[in-house]
Amino acid sequence: MNIEDARTQMLRQQIRAWEVLDDRVLGVLGRTQRELFVPEAYRDLAFADMDIPLPHSQQMMSPKLEGRLLQSLDLKPEDSVLEIGTGSGFLTACLANLSDSVLSVDIFSDFTIDARKKLNQINIKNAELRTEDIFDLSETMQFDAIAVTGSIPELDDHFIQMLRPGGRLFVIVGRTPVMEALLITAPGDGECTHESLFETEIPPLLNTTESELFVL
């Protein structure tokens, strides 16, 4: 496999074709070494249009879904970002390259440990990784953008309360087989806007239940 040819085809045939046209996002996806973050058994599929299996029944999002997530958050160089679900660490790297700082939390220590090693390899210094259940994280912490990489059955306001005025939340809501990607924006007047982006399906965020969702 010619890595650079495969990367170019990924950008052209998958990501651009799925309406990801933001030059900063395309640049980051083109520069960040996706192949470094893919499990070795799936290295030949690093640029394929598919979700890649990870341990613990998790998955690495397809390139086009990562692109839409990044584009929807419209990150600025001065933004602080919360990533819920570190996974492979690739999306963490992209978020870090588009913002001032990233806090990424994952319940699985092997994910955060392995991702930290890979982020160090590509000199990402502005991402903090924690092995922690997101529902133990205080909602008093404030961020300009939040990316939730697992689905939730219903939308609640816990993550919204962690947004600064003007902050953006990307989250996928629903149950198999119908889930909807949403962009939630928190204006300064406290009234949030909801934008439906597309339908998709990803594994659920761990420790969520319909009756206890987002309750600390």
Sine and cosine of phi, psi and omega as CSV:
sin_phi,cos_phi,sin_psi,cos_psi,sin_omega,cos_omega
0.00,0.00,0.81,-0.59,0.13,-0.99
-0.99,0.12,0.94,-0.33,-0.16,-0.99
-0.88,0.48,-0.71,0.71,-0.07,-1.00
-0.93,0.37,-0.60,0.80,0.08,-1.00
-0.90,0.44,-0.67,0.74,0.00,-1.00
-0.90,0.43,-0.62,0.79,0.02,-1.00
-0.91,0.41,-0.67,0.74,0.01,-1.00
-0.89,0.45,-0.68,0.73,0.03,-1.00
-0.90,0.43,-0.62,0.79,0.05,-1.00
-0.86,0.51,-0.74,0.68,0.00,-1.00
-0.90,0.44,-0.67,0.74,-0.11,-0.99
-0.98,0.20,-0.74,0.67,-0.17,-0.99
-1.00,0.00,-0.42,0.91,-0.03,-1.00
-0.96,-0.27,-0.84,0.54,-0.20,-0.98
-0.97,0.25,-0.78,0.62,0.05,-1.00
-0.88,0.47,-0.61,0.79,-0.02,-1.00
-0.91,0.41,-0.32,0.95,0.02,-1.00
-0.98,-0.22,0.51,0.86,0.15,-0.99
0.91,0.41,0.47,0.88,0.16,-0.99
-1.00,-0.08,0.97,-0.25,-0.12,-0.99
-0.85,-0.53,-0.02,1.00,0.01,-1.00
-0.92,0.38,0.86,-0.51,-0.09,-1.00
-0.89,0.46,-0.60,0.80,0.01,-1.00
-0.91,0.42,-0.67,0.74,0.01,-1.00
-0.91,0.41,-0.72,0.70,0.03,-1.00
-0.88,0.48,-0.62,0.78,0.01,-1.00
-0.90,0.44,-0.70,0.72,0.00,-1.00
-0.91,0.41,-0.69,0.73,0.02,-1.00
-0.91,0.42,-0.49,0.87,0.03,-1.00
-0.98,0.19,-0.48,0.88,-0.05,-1.00
-1.00,0.00,-0.53,0.85,-0.10,-1.00
-0.97,0.23,0.73,-0.68,-0.14,-0.99
-0.98,0.20,0.99,0.10,-0.03,-1.00
-0.85,0.53,-0.60,0.80,-0.03,-1.00
-0.88,0.48,-0.45,0.89,0.02,-1.00
-0.93,0.38,-0.49,0.87,-0.12,-0.99
-1.00,-0.09,-0.17,0.99,-0.02,-1.00
-0.99,0.15,0.69,-0.72,0.07,-1.00
-0.80,0.60,0.60,-0.80,-0.12,-0.99
-0.82,0.58,-0.60,0.80,-0.03,-1.00
-0.90,0.43,-0.33,0.94,-0.04,-1.00
-0.89,-0.45,0.29,0.96,-0.10,-1.00
-0.85,0.53,-0.58,0.82,0.00,-1.00
-0.94,0.34,-0.21,0.98,-0.01,-1.00
-0.95,-0.30,0.29,0.96,-0.10,-1.00
-0.84,0.54,-0.53,0.85,-0.09,-1.00
-0.93,-0.37,0.25,0.97,-0.01,-1.00
-0.98,0.21,0.40,-0.92,0.01,-1.00
-0.99,0.12,0.96,0.27,-0.06,-1.00
-0.32,-0.95,0.36,-0.93,0.18,-0.98
-0.99,0.15,0.70,-0.72,-0.07,-1.00
-0.97,-0.23,0.79,-0.61,-0.03,-1.00
-0.89,0.46,0.65,-0.76,0.12,-0.99
-0.85,-0.52,0.26,-0.97,0.09,-1.00
-0.85,0.53,0.22,-0.98,0.05,-1.00
0.89,0.45,0.46,0.89,0.03,-1.00
0.88,0.47,0.45,0.89,0.07,-1.00
-0.99,-0.16,0.03,-1.00,0.01,-1.00
-0.49,-0.87,0.44,-0.90,0.11,-0.99
-1.00,0.01,0.81,-0.58,-0.04,-1.00
-0.85,0.53,0.48,-0.88,0.10,-0.99
-0.89,0.45,0.43,-0.90,-0.02,-1.00
-0.83,0.56,-0.64,0.77,-0.04,-1.00
-0.93,0.36,-0.56,0.83,0.04,-1.00
-0.94,0.34,-0.65,0.76,0.08,-1.00
-0.87,0.50,-0.66,0.75,0.00,-1.00
-0.90,0.44,-0.69,0.72,0.00,-1.00
-0.91,0.40,-0.63,0.77,0.05,-1.00
-0.86,0.51,-0.77,0.64,-0.03,-1.00
-0.89,0.45,-0.67,0.74,-0.01,-1.00
-0.91,0.41,-0.65,0.76,-0.06,-1.00
-0.91,0.42,-0.53,0.85,-0.02,-1.00
-0.96,0.27,-0.31,0.95,0.09,-1.00
0.74,0.67,0.83,0.56,-0.12,-0.99
-0.94,0.33,0.61,-0.80,0.07,-1.00
-0.95,-0.32,0.41,-0.91,-0.03,-1.00
-0.86,0.51,-0.38,0.93,-0.02,-1.00
-1.00,-0.09,0.05,1.00,-0.10,-1.00
-0.97,0.23,0.53,-0.85,0.21,-0.98
-0.97,-0.26,0.66,-0.75,-0.16,-0.99
-0.80,-0.61,0.64,-0.77,0.17,-0.98
-0.94,-0.33,0.82,-0.57,0.10,-0.99
-0.94,-0.34,0.82,-0.57,-0.01,-1.00
-0.97,-0.24,0.98,-0.22,-0.08,-1.00
0.96,-0.27,1.00,-0.04,-0.03,-1.00
-0.94,0.35,-0.68,0.73,0.00,-1.00
0.85,0.53,-0.79,-0.61,-0.04,-1.00
-0.95,0.30,-0.42,0.91,-0.06,-1.00
0.99,-0.12,-0.14,0.99,-0.02,-1.00
-0.91,0.41,-0.74,0.67,0.01,-1.00
-0.90,0.45,-0.57,0.82,0.08,-1.00
-0.83,0.55,-0.72,0.69,0.01,-1.00
-0.88,0.48,-0.68,0.73,0.00,-1.00
-0.91,0.41,-0.70,0.72,0.04,-1.00
-0.87,0.50,-0.67,0.74,-0.02,-1.00
-0.90,0.43,-0.59,0.80,0.01,-1.00
-0.95,0.31,-0.30,0.95,-0.03,-1.00
-0.97,-0.23,-0.06,1.00,-0.14,-0.99
-0.65,-0.76,-0.01,-1.00,0.02,-1.00
-0.99,0.15,-0.66,0.75,-0.04,-1.00
-0.42,-0.91,0.48,-0.88,0.02,-1.00
-0.74,-0.67,0.74,-0.67,0.24,-0.97
-0.95,-0.31,0.88,-0.47,-0.02,-1.00
-0.89,-0.45,0.80,-0.60,-0.03,-1.00
-0.86,-0.50,0.60,-0.80,0.07,-1.00
-0.54,-0.84,0.56,-0.83,-0.04,-1.00
-0.97,0.23,-0.31,0.95,-0.05,-1.00
-0.98,-0.18,0.87,-0.49,-0.06,-1.00
-0.91,0.41,-0.54,0.84,-0.01,-1.00
-0.91,0.41,-0.51,0.86,0.07,-1.00
-0.92,0.40,-0.76,0.65,-0.06,-1.00
-0.93,0.37,-0.61,0.79,0.01,-1.00
-0.91,0.41,-0.75,0.66,-0.03,-1.00
-0.92,0.40,-0.66,0.75,0.01,-1.00
-0.89,0.45,-0.63,0.77,0.01,-1.00
-0.87,0.49,-0.66,0.75,0.03,-1.00
-0.88,0.47,-0.68,0.73,-0.04,-1.00
-0.95,0.31,-0.61,0.79,0.07,-1.00
-0.90,0.44,-0.61,0.79,0.06,-1.00
-0.90,0.44,-0.60,0.80,-0.01,-1.00
-0.88,0.47,-0.54,0.84,-0.01,-1.00
-0.96,-0.28,0.31,0.95,0.17,-0.99
0.90,0.44,0.62,0.79,0.11,-0.99
-1.00,0.03,0.92,-0.40,-0.09,-1.00
-0.93,-0.36,-0.15,0.99,-0.12,-0.99
-0.97,-0.25,0.41,0.91,0.05,-1.00
-0.87,-0.50,0.83,-0.56,0.09,-1.00
-0.98,-0.18,0.79,-0.62,0.00,-1.00
-0.93,-0.37,0.74,-0.67,0.03,-1.00
-0.79,-0.62,0.67,-0.74,0.17,-0.99
-1.00,0.02,0.98,-0.22,-0.16,-0.99
-0.32,-0.95,0.55,-0.84,0.14,-0.99
-0.97,0.22,0.80,-0.60,-0.06,-1.00
-0.85,0.53,-0.46,0.89,-0.03,-1.00
-0.98,0.21,-0.05,1.00,0.15,-0.99
-0.99,-0.12,-0.06,1.00,-0.02,-1.00
-1.00,0.08,0.76,-0.65,-0.08,-1.00
-0.91,0.41,0.71,-0.70,0.02,-1.00
-0.97,0.26,-0.05,1.00,0.08,-1.00
-0.97,0.24,-0.28,0.96,0.09,-1.00
-0.93,0.36,0.65,-0.76,-0.11,-0.99
-0.85,-0.53,0.65,-0.76,-0.04,-1.00
-0.68,-0.74,0.41,-0.91,0.08,-1.00
-0.99,0.16,-0.44,0.90,-0.01,-1.00
-0.49,-0.87,0.58,-0.82,0.04,-1.00
-0.75,-0.66,0.76,-0.65,0.07,-1.00
-0.90,-0.44,0.87,-0.49,0.03,-1.00
-0.98,-0.22,0.89,-0.46,-0.13,-0.99
-0.99,-0.11,0.05,1.00,0.16,-0.99
-0.86,-0.51,0.43,-0.90,-0.02,-1.00
-0.99,0.17,0.39,-0.92,0.09,-1.00
-0.80,-0.61,0.55,-0.83,-0.09,-1.00
-0.94,0.35,-0.55,0.83,-0.02,-1.00
-0.60,-0.80,0.50,-0.87,0.02,-1.00
-0.99,0.15,0.74,-0.68,0.06,-1.00
-0.77,-0.64,0.09,-1.00,-0.14,-0.99
-0.99,-0.13,0.10,0.99,-0.04,-1.00
-0.86,0.51,-0.78,0.62,-0.01,-1.00
-0.93,0.37,-0.58,0.82,0.02,-1.00
-0.87,0.50,-0.60,0.80,0.01,-1.00
-0.92,0.39,-0.28,0.96,0.02,-1.00
-1.00,-0.01,0.05,1.00,0.02,-1.00
-1.00,0.00,0.67,-0.74,0.19,-0.98
-0.95,0.30,0.30,-0.95,0.11,-0.99
-0.80,0.60,0.77,-0.63,-0.06,-1.00
1.00,0.10,0.00,1.00,-0.02,-1.00
-0.94,0.34,0.40,-0.92,-0.05,-1.00
-0.84,-0.54,0.67,-0.75,0.02,-1.00
-0.85,-0.52,0.84,-0.55,0.15,-0.99
-0.98,-0.20,0.82,-0.58,-0.03,-1.00
-0.50,-0.87,0.54,-0.84,0.03,-1.00
-0.94,-0.34,0.84,-0.54,-0.16,-0.99
-0.86,-0.50,0.68,-0.74,0.08,-1.00
0.67,-0.74,-0.19,-0.98,-0.03,-1.00
-0.75,-0.66,0.47,-0.88,0.04,-1.00
-0.84,0.55,0.73,-0.69,0.13,0.99
-0.98,-0.19,0.15,0.99,-0.07,-1.00
-0.91,-0.42,0.92,-0.40,0.06,-1.00
-0.74,-0.68,0.48,-0.87,-0.08,-1.00
-0.80,-0.60,0.79,-0.62,0.09,-1.00
-0.99,0.16,0.78,-0.62,-0.04,-1.00
-0.84,-0.53,0.54,-0.84,0.19,-0.98
-0.91,-0.41,0.88,-0.47,0.02,-1.00
-0.96,-0.27,0.80,-0.60,0.02,-1.00
-0.89,-0.47,0.72,-0.69,-0.04,-1.00
-0.96,-0.27,0.99,-0.11,0.04,-1.00
-0.93,0.37,0.18,-0.98,-0.03,-1.00
-0.91,0.42,-0.40,0.92,-0.02,-1.00
-0.99,0.14,0.01,1.00,0.07,-1.00
1.00,0.03,-0.10,0.99,0.02,-1.00
-0.99,-0.10,0.87,-0.49,-0.08,-1.00
-1.00,0.09,0.51,-0.86,0.14,-0.99
-0.96,-0.29,0.55,-0.83,-0.01,-1.00
-0.86,-0.50,0.81,-0.59,0.05,-1.00
-0.85,-0.53,0.82,-0.57,0.07,-1.00
-0.99,0.15,0.82,-0.58,-0.08,-1.00
-0.99,-0.15,-0.77,0.63,-0.03,-1.00
-0.12,-0.99,0.19,-0.98,0.10,-1.00
-0.99,-0.14,0.57,-0.82,0.00,-1.00
-0.33,-0.94,-0.15,-0.99,0.06,-1.00
-0.44,-0.90,0.82,-0.58,0.04,-1.00
-0.66,-0.75,0.30,-0.96,0.02,-1.00
-0.88,0.48,0.46,-0.89,-0.03,-1.00
-0.95,0.30,0.47,-0.88,0.15,-0.99
-0.92,0.40,0.73,-0.68,-0.06,-1.00
-0.93,0.37,0.49,-0.87,0.05,-1.00
0.94,0.34,0.32,0.95,0.12,-0.99
-0.99,-0.17,0.66,-0.75,0.15,-0.99
-0.69,-0.72,0.40,-0.91,-0.04,-1.00
-0.90,0.44,-0.54,0.84,-0.07,-1.00
-1.00,0.06,-0.36,0.93,-0.08,-1.00
-0.87,-0.50,0.22,0.98,-0.12,-0.99
-0.84,0.55,0.84,-0.54,0.11,-0.99
0.94,0.35,0.23,0.97,0.05,-1.00
-1.00,0.03,0.82,-0.57,-0.02,-1.00
-1.00,0.06,0.00,0.00,0.00,0.00
